[in-house]
Amino acid sequence: MAPKDDTNWMKKLSHVTVRLESKLKDNTISVGTGFFYIFQDDSKGYHYNIITNKHVVQDSIETTFYLSLKDDENKRSNQTVQIGLDEKDMVWINHPDANIDLCAMPLTPILAILHKEADFKFHIEYIHGYISNFWSEKFTSYEEVLMIGYPNGIWDQMNNRPIFRKGITATDYNIDYNGKKEFLIDIASYGGSSGSPVFWYDKNSKNPIPYLLGVLYAGMVSTLEGNIEIVQIPTGTKPISKTQIPINLGIIIKAECIDALEKEFVSYVLDIKERYNNTLDRST
């Protein structure tokens, strides 16, 4: 989360995710999970965004999400703002590696417009950075982890809060599972959980800081024929086919893969700014 901050981050974990509802061309609605993250460019500029899986938002013609507001005392209220973006308004920057199921959407311009037009003040907790080598080198093959998201689309709608799941690492985090920047967790992963952040924290600390380990994107199922297959976590809330039986193993993209997405994202944003400034220069 924010390793240099001694704030009690464990109390803030329910504010780092966002429920994403995507309307498809056949008018069906799929649900996935996103989380708030801060990218940083070389000039120390911050870029606020939402990260999720590519497959959560692909083929969507409209995406809706909900942001919580602050009250007059600058505290989180139960009021939310529903934000709907159609195809022309949605900007999702994909991870440069087509095999890595991550993408990010700029959030800063959306917040700026809403603040200017309606004076909205949003209560959002951003993840900034992920687990350090200092901690990961101390890992055993068995570590307790938390996953936060919207399994089967379930959420606390009144309070705009996600669902917490607790489990363990099913493979050693410090080893790339099957040669990919991935590891497995032993947590049931249902539709709507795609894009869920997975955290580790030091249970022995008096004020533990949750560190981002990675992002859920797929799970393992057993077929009627007895084969084990890897499938993307569905974004729909319909039950999975009986021919595919979940075996409660989730596949996690390691958080270090966010670095390449950050470079792609920052390059895109800075290019847009440069083109905008050049347009202003020519018009004066």
Solvent accessible surface area in square Angstrom, and as a share of the most:
residue,aa,sasa,rsa
1,M,0,0.00
2,A,24,0.19
3,P,66,0.42
4,K,210,0.89
5,D,52,0.27
6,D,123,0.64
7,T,43,0.25
8,N,59,0.30
9,W,16,0.06
10,M,52,0.23
11,K,155,0.66
12,K,50,0.21
13,L,1,0.00
14,S,15,0.10
15,H,20,0.09
16,V,0,0.00
17,T,11,0.07
18,V,3,0.02
19,R,26,0.10
20,L,0,0.00
21,E,29,0.13
22,S,0,0.00
23,K,67,0.28
24,L,51,0.25
25,K,155,0.66
26,D,98,0.51
27,N,103,0.53
28,T,64,0.37
29,I,94,0.48
30,S,6,0.04
31,V,6,0.04
32,G,0,0.00
33,T,0,0.00
34,G,0,0.00
35,F,0,0.00
36,F,8,0.03
37,Y,8,0.03
38,I,23,0.12
39,F,0,0.00
40,Q,56,0.25
41,D,16,0.08
42,D,149,0.77
43,S,96,0.62
44,K,145,0.61
45,G,26,0.25
46,Y,114,0.44
47,H,15,0.07
48,Y,70,0.26
49,N,0,0.00
50,I,0,0.00
51,I,0,0.00
52,T,0,0.00
53,N,0,0.00
54,K,33,0.14
55,H,18,0.08
56,V,3,0.02
57,V,13,0.07
58,Q,102,0.45
59,D,106,0.55
60,S,10,0.06
61,I,45,0.23
62,E,64,0.29
63,T,0,0.00
64,T,16,0.09
65,F,0,0.00
66,Y,37,0.14
67,L,2,0.01
68,S,3,0.02
69,L,19,0.09
70,K,65,0.27
71,D,57,0.30
72,D,156,0.81
73,E,128,0.57
74,N,96,0.49
75,K,126,0.54
76,R,43,0.16
77,S,22,0.14
78,N,102,0.53
79,Q,121,0.54
80,T,54,0.31
81,V,20,0.12
82,Q,123,0.54
83,I,13,0.07
84,G,47,0.45
85,L,17,0.08
86,D,52,0.27
87,E,105,0.47
88,K,167,0.71
89,D,72,0.37
90,M,28,0.12
91,V,55,0.32
92,W,47,0.16
93,I,14,0.07
94,N,82,0.42
95,H,9,0.04
96,P,75,0.47
97,D,59,0.31
98,A,93,0.72
99,N,137,0.70
100,I,34,0.17
101,D,12,0.06
102,L,0,0.00
103,C,0,0.00
104,A,0,0.00
105,M,3,0.01
106,P,19,0.12
107,L,0,0.00
108,T,65,0.38
109,P,72,0.45
110,I,27,0.14
111,L,30,0.15
112,A,57,0.44
113,I,99,0.50
114,L,35,0.18
115,H,87,0.39
116,K,177,0.75
117,E,137,0.61
118,A,50,0.38
119,D,95,0.49
120,F,60,0.25
121,K,111,0.47
122,F,26,0.11
123,H,31,0.14
124,I,24,0.12
125,E,23,0.10
126,Y,36,0.14
127,I,0,0.00
128,H,63,0.28
129,G,25,0.24
130,Y,58,0.22
131,I,11,0.06
132,S,50,0.32
133,N,115,0.59
134,F,126,0.53
135,W,57,0.20
136,S,10,0.06
137,E,139,0.62
138,K,118,0.50
139,F,20,0.08
140,T,80,0.46
141,S,71,0.46
142,Y,130,0.49
143,E,22,0.10
144,E,40,0.18
145,V,1,0.00
146,L,21,0.10
147,M,3,0.01
148,I,0,0.00
149,G,3,0.03
150,Y,3,0.01
151,P,9,0.06
152,N,69,0.35
153,G,10,0.10
154,I,99,0.50
155,W,44,0.15
156,D,54,0.28
157,Q,127,0.56
158,M,154,0.69
159,N,48,0.24
160,N,15,0.08
161,R,85,0.31
162,P,12,0.07
163,I,51,0.26
164,F,88,0.37
165,R,66,0.24
166,K,129,0.55
167,G,12,0.11
168,I,50,0.26
169,T,5,0.03
170,A,43,0.34
171,T,33,0.19
172,D,33,0.17
173,Y,16,0.06
174,N,71,0.36
175,I,112,0.57
176,D,45,0.23
177,Y,51,0.19
178,N,118,0.60
179,G,70,0.67
180,K,118,0.50
181,K,91,0.39
182,E,19,0.08
183,F,0,0.00
184,L,10,0.05
185,I,0,0.00
186,D,65,0.34
187,I,6,0.03
188,A,14,0.11
189,S,16,0.11
190,Y,88,0.34
191,G,7,0.07
192,G,0,0.00
193,S,1,0.01
194,S,0,0.00
195,G,0,0.00
196,S,0,0.00
197,P,0,0.00
198,V,0,0.00
199,F,0,0.00
200,W,16,0.06
201,Y,39,0.15
202,D,30,0.16
203,K,114,0.48
204,N,141,0.72
205,S,44,0.28
206,K,208,0.88
207,N,57,0.29
208,P,23,0.15
209,I,33,0.17
210,P,0,0.00
211,Y,19,0.07
212,L,0,0.00
213,L,0,0.00
214,G,0,0.00
215,V,1,0.00
216,L,0,0.00
217,Y,31,0.12
218,A,1,0.01
219,G,5,0.05
220,M,20,0.09
221,V,4,0.03
222,S,25,0.16
223,T,15,0.09
224,L,125,0.62
225,E,138,0.62
226,G,54,0.52
227,N,84,0.43
228,I,99,0.50
229,E,70,0.31
230,I,98,0.50
231,V,36,0.21
232,Q,93,0.41
233,I,4,0.02
234,P,56,0.35
235,T,21,0.12
236,G,27,0.26
237,T,66,0.38
238,K,170,0.72
239,P,129,0.81
240,I,63,0.32
241,S,60,0.39
242,K,183,0.78
243,T,72,0.42
244,Q,50,0.22
245,I,91,0.46
246,P,50,0.31
247,I,63,0.32
248,N,69,0.36
249,L,45,0.23
250,G,0,0.00
251,I,1,0.01
252,I,0,0.00
253,I,5,0.03
254,K,7,0.03
255,A,0,0.00
256,E,68,0.31
257,C,11,0.07
258,I,2,0.01
259,D,60,0.31
260,A,37,0.28
261,L,0,0.00
262,E,39,0.17
263,K,149,0.63
264,E,73,0.33
265,F,1,0.01
266,V,16,0.09
267,S,70,0.45
268,Y,83,0.31
269,V,23,0.13
270,L,77,0.38
271,D,65,0.34
272,I,72,0.37
273,K,107,0.45
274,E,104,0.47
275,R,134,0.49
276,Y,135,0.51
277,N,78,0.40
278,N,63,0.32
279,T,71,0.41
280,L,82,0.41
281,D,99,0.51
282,R,180,0.66
283,S,85,0.55
284,T,145,0.84
